[in-house]
């Protein structure tokens, strides 16, 4: 099982979303972070199970929240390049690979 590592900008995107949801409803930001942690474990367990996004990446679509984890499988780890909102700037993260 390869560990997942987050690009610093992907972590910043996640943190920003957690703050936003926590401001909307106390506890919702915590639920988002827990959902991302569960998604990360699923990706680590079976990285090829999730949808190819383009030639180099795959996408795990969150169910409850409008976000996806975009990741690449490298030799020794999984590189989460973006915590991407479904309706904002598609492909903005491509330079992070």
LOSE-555611 format. One record per residue (C-alpha): residue number from 0; residue in one letter; chain; x, y, z. Coordinates in nm, 4 decimals. Each point is the difference from the previous one (the first is absolute). Example, Ala and Ser with C-alpha at 12.3 -4.5 7.8 and 13.67 -1.06 7.14 Angstrom:
BEGIN
<rec n="0" res="A" chain="A" xx="1.2300" yy="-0.4500" zz="0.7800"/>
<rec n="1" res="S" chain="A" xx="0.1370" yy="0.3440" zz="-0.0660"/>
END
This chain:
BEGIN
<rec n="0" res="X" chain="A" xx="0.0000" yy="0.0000" zz="0.0000"/>
<rec n="1" res="X" chain="A" xx="0.1438" yy="0.3351" zz="-0.1048"/>
<rec n="2" res="X" chain="A" xx="-0.0506" yy="0.2980" zz="0.2313"/>
<rec n="3" res="X" chain="A" xx="-0.1740" yy="0.3103" zz="-0.1291"/>
<rec n="4" res="X" chain="A" xx="0.1785" yy="0.3340" zz="0.0200"/>
<rec n="5" res="X" chain="A" xx="-0.1692" yy="0.3308" zz="-0.0697"/>
<rec n="6" res="X" chain="A" xx="0.1433" yy="0.2786" zz="-0.2117"/>
<rec n="7" res="X" chain="A" xx="0.0234" yy="0.3133" zz="0.2207"/>
<rec n="8" res="X" chain="A" xx="-0.2538" yy="0.1799" zz="-0.2186"/>
<rec n="9" res="X" chain="A" xx="-0.2410" yy="-0.2952" zz="0.0258"/>
<rec n="10" res="X" chain="A" xx="0.0288" yy="0.0218" zz="0.3790"/>
<rec n="11" res="X" chain="A" xx="-0.0695" yy="0.3733" zz="-0.0181"/>
<rec n="12" res="X" chain="A" xx="-0.3097" yy="-0.0675" zz="-0.2124"/>
<rec n="13" res="X" chain="A" xx="-0.1223" yy="-0.2551" zz="0.2525"/>
<rec n="14" res="X" chain="A" xx="0.0639" yy="0.2331" zz="0.2948"/>
<rec n="15" res="X" chain="A" xx="-0.1857" yy="0.2814" zz="-0.1762"/>
<rec n="16" res="X" chain="A" xx="-0.2996" yy="-0.2260" zz="-0.0650"/>
<rec n="17" res="X" chain="A" xx="-0.0022" yy="-0.1227" zz="0.3616"/>
<rec n="18" res="X" chain="A" xx="-0.0090" yy="0.3591" zz="0.1280"/>
<rec n="19" res="X" chain="A" xx="-0.2777" yy="0.0886" zz="-0.2458"/>
<rec n="20" res="X" chain="A" xx="-0.2199" yy="-0.2938" zz="0.1008"/>
<rec n="21" res="X" chain="A" xx="0.0693" yy="0.0534" zz="0.3693"/>
<rec n="22" res="X" chain="A" xx="-0.1154" yy="0.3624" zz="-0.0396"/>
<rec n="23" res="X" chain="A" xx="-0.3157" yy="-0.1193" zz="-0.1763"/>
<rec n="24" res="X" chain="A" xx="-0.0907" yy="-0.2494" zz="0.2709"/>
<rec n="25" res="X" chain="A" xx="0.2071" yy="-0.0883" zz="0.3066"/>
<rec n="26" res="X" chain="A" xx="0.1251" yy="-0.3559" zz="-0.0308"/>
<rec n="27" res="X" chain="A" xx="-0.0376" yy="-0.0186" zz="-0.3773"/>
<rec n="28" res="X" chain="A" xx="0.3655" yy="0.0852" zz="-0.0585"/>
<rec n="29" res="X" chain="A" xx="0.0992" yy="-0.2844" zz="0.2319"/>
<rec n="30" res="X" chain="A" xx="-0.2264" yy="-0.2341" zz="-0.1985"/>
<rec n="31" res="X" chain="A" xx="0.1685" yy="0.1098" zz="-0.3232"/>
<rec n="32" res="X" chain="A" xx="0.3460" yy="-0.0691" zz="0.1420"/>
<rec n="33" res="X" chain="A" xx="-0.1163" yy="-0.3436" zz="0.1225"/>
<rec n="34" res="X" chain="A" xx="-0.1433" yy="-0.0767" zz="-0.3449"/>
<rec n="35" res="X" chain="A" xx="0.3327" yy="0.0947" zz="-0.1606"/>
<rec n="36" res="X" chain="A" xx="0.1894" yy="-0.2200" zz="0.2463"/>
<rec n="37" res="X" chain="A" xx="-0.2293" yy="-0.2936" zz="-0.0856"/>
<rec n="38" res="X" chain="A" xx="0.0408" yy="0.0704" zz="-0.3735"/>
<rec n="39" res="X" chain="A" xx="0.3774" yy="0.0098" zz="0.0417"/>
<rec n="40" res="X" chain="A" xx="-0.0032" yy="-0.3408" zz="0.1697"/>
<rec n="41" res="X" chain="A" xx="-0.2083" yy="-0.1432" zz="-0.2849"/>
<rec n="42" res="X" chain="A" xx="0.2412" yy="0.1401" zz="-0.2581"/>
<rec n="43" res="X" chain="A" xx="0.2965" yy="-0.1451" zz="0.1893"/>
<rec n="44" res="X" chain="A" xx="-0.1656" yy="-0.3421" zz="0.0179"/>
<rec n="45" res="X" chain="A" xx="-0.0834" yy="-0.0176" zz="-0.3703"/>
<rec n="46" res="X" chain="A" xx="0.1364" yy="0.2875" zz="-0.2103"/>
<rec n="47" res="X" chain="A" xx="-0.0900" yy="-0.1485" zz="-0.3382"/>
<rec n="48" res="X" chain="A" xx="-0.3626" yy="-0.0437" zz="0.0973"/>
<rec n="49" res="X" chain="A" xx="-0.0957" yy="0.3613" zz="-0.0622"/>
<rec n="50" res="X" chain="A" xx="-0.0726" yy="0.1847" zz="-0.3211"/>
<rec n="51" res="X" chain="A" xx="0.2830" yy="0.0972" zz="-0.2338"/>
<rec n="52" res="X" chain="A" xx="-0.0160" yy="0.3766" zz="-0.0397"/>
<rec n="53" res="X" chain="A" xx="0.2620" yy="0.0409" zz="-0.2684"/>
<rec n="54" res="X" chain="A" xx="0.3146" yy="-0.1849" zz="-0.1047"/>
<rec n="55" res="X" chain="A" xx="0.1816" yy="0.0560" zz="0.3306"/>
<rec n="56" res="X" chain="A" xx="-0.2674" yy="0.0401" zz="0.2669"/>
<rec n="57" res="X" chain="A" xx="-0.3044" yy="-0.1581" zz="0.1566"/>
<rec n="58" res="X" chain="A" xx="-0.2958" yy="0.1554" zz="0.1782"/>
<rec n="59" res="X" chain="A" xx="-0.1857" yy="-0.0919" zz="0.3160"/>
<rec n="60" res="X" chain="A" xx="-0.3336" yy="0.1829" zz="0.0026"/>
<rec n="61" res="X" chain="A" xx="-0.1321" yy="0.0837" zz="0.3443"/>
<rec n="62" res="X" chain="A" xx="-0.3633" yy="-0.0984" zz="0.0467"/>
<rec n="63" res="X" chain="A" xx="-0.1289" yy="0.2526" zz="0.2497"/>
<rec n="64" res="X" chain="A" xx="0.2161" yy="0.2963" zz="-0.0940"/>
<rec n="65" res="X" chain="A" xx="0.0574" yy="0.1457" zz="-0.3499"/>
<rec n="66" res="X" chain="A" xx="0.3713" yy="-0.0813" zz="-0.0073"/>
<rec n="67" res="X" chain="A" xx="0.2373" yy="-0.2566" zz="-0.1456"/>
<rec n="68" res="X" chain="A" xx="0.3419" yy="-0.1176" zz="0.1032"/>
<rec n="69" res="X" chain="A" xx="0.2205" yy="0.0025" zz="-0.3096"/>
<rec n="70" res="X" chain="A" xx="0.3024" yy="-0.2241" zz="0.0384"/>
<rec n="71" res="X" chain="A" xx="0.2848" yy="-0.1655" zz="-0.1860"/>
<rec n="72" res="X" chain="A" xx="0.1621" yy="-0.3316" zz="0.0825"/>
<rec n="73" res="X" chain="A" xx="0.3759" yy="0.0396" zz="0.0314"/>
<rec n="74" res="X" chain="A" xx="0.2584" yy="-0.2697" zz="0.0702"/>
<rec n="75" res="X" chain="A" xx="-0.0088" yy="0.0244" zz="0.3781"/>
<rec n="76" res="X" chain="A" xx="-0.3129" yy="0.2011" zz="0.0848"/>
<rec n="77" res="X" chain="A" xx="-0.3247" yy="0.1505" zz="-0.1242"/>
<rec n="78" res="X" chain="A" xx="0.0247" yy="0.3726" zz="-0.0733"/>
<rec n="79" res="X" chain="A" xx="-0.3245" yy="0.1884" zz="0.0647"/>
<rec n="80" res="X" chain="A" xx="0.0414" yy="0.3021" zz="-0.2246"/>
<rec n="81" res="X" chain="A" xx="-0.3355" yy="0.1680" zz="0.0628"/>
<rec n="82" res="X" chain="A" xx="-0.3057" yy="0.0167" zz="0.2185"/>
<rec n="83" res="X" chain="A" xx="-0.2078" yy="0.1273" zz="-0.2889"/>
<rec n="84" res="X" chain="A" xx="-0.3498" yy="0.1449" zz="0.0091"/>
<rec n="85" res="X" chain="A" xx="-0.2206" yy="-0.1544" zz="-0.2684"/>
<rec n="86" res="X" chain="A" xx="-0.1150" yy="0.3334" zz="-0.1433"/>
<rec n="87" res="X" chain="A" xx="0.3121" yy="0.2149" zz="0.0172"/>
<rec n="88" res="X" chain="A" xx="0.2866" yy="0.0373" zz="-0.2478"/>
<rec n="89" res="X" chain="A" xx="0.0350" yy="-0.3513" zz="-0.1397"/>
<rec n="90" res="X" chain="A" xx="0.3588" yy="-0.1097" zz="-0.0495"/>
<rec n="91" res="X" chain="A" xx="0.1568" yy="0.2945" zz="0.1885"/>
<rec n="92" res="X" chain="A" xx="0.2225" yy="-0.2436" zz="0.1923"/>
<rec n="93" res="X" chain="A" xx="0.1691" yy="-0.1652" zz="-0.3007"/>
<rec n="94" res="X" chain="A" xx="0.3273" yy="0.1879" zz="0.0545"/>
<rec n="95" res="X" chain="A" xx="0.0418" yy="-0.1665" zz="0.3408"/>
<rec n="96" res="X" chain="A" xx="0.1052" yy="-0.3395" zz="-0.1325"/>
END
